[in-house]
Amino acid sequence: MKSMAEKNGRQTCPERRARHSGFTLIELMLVLVILATLAAVVLPRFTGRSEDAKITAAKTQISQVEVALDAFEIDVGRYPSTAESLRALIQTPTTEADGWHGPYLRKEVPLDPWGEEYQYRYPGTYNQDGYDLYSTGPDRQLGGDDDITNWTLETGY
């Protein structure tokens, strides 16, 4: 059976067919523009989710450390001092540690999700009858709206 081109007396050229089998530059550019647009829309959403997950992890870790601090207080009759720090939850403090039944955390004191140590202060500045426990958050600076703390500030508004 003869092809249409052969019936018409024309020969088909394999080189000519090869030129028409690829994508044009316009088609490739259009695909790249579509992919770039999708990336510009989708990637920021995933980035925000990652930061939200870190904030939730910091809140959870603070809650876990609070439970350990409360257990320490029940056993020893006081919270660790600022100088003793959260290490008192892992190692027996050198002063007034009668009743210490730790360690109160399974592992070392965790770092916050940004790789910094949690800040601890007893007696607290914000929790006058207790302790302050906080992470400086994503900006690693004390103050601002991104700190994760165990207290809430009453603004009076």
C-alpha positions, 0 to 999 in steps of 0.5 A: 500500500502506497502512502498519500505522498507516494501516490501524488508523486512526492517522496517523503523526507525523513528529515522533514518529518523530524522537524515537525515532531518537536515542540516550538519555542513558544510552547516551551515558554508557555509551559515554563510560564505556567509552572512559574505561576503555579510555583509562585502561588503554591510555595508561599502556602507551604512556607507558611505551614512550616512556620505554623508547625514550628510555632505549634511544636514550641507551644507543645514543648513548653507545655511538656517542660511545664509538666516537668517543672510542676513535678519538680516543684511537687517533689522538691517544694520549689521551682528551680532557680534561674541559676539552676536553670532547666538543667535541674530537671535532668541533673540533681541541683546542688542546693536544697534538692531533698526529694528530687526524684528526677530526671523529669524529662526523658531526654535532654532539655529540648531546643526550640524549633529554631535551634535556640535554648528555651529561656527560663526565669524564676521567680518570673517577671511576667508570672510573679507567682511562678516562672517565665518560660519562653522561646524568642521565636523565629526572629530569635529576639526577645520582644515582638509578636513572635515570642512563644511564652507561658504567659499572656499580657493583659493590654487593658483594651 
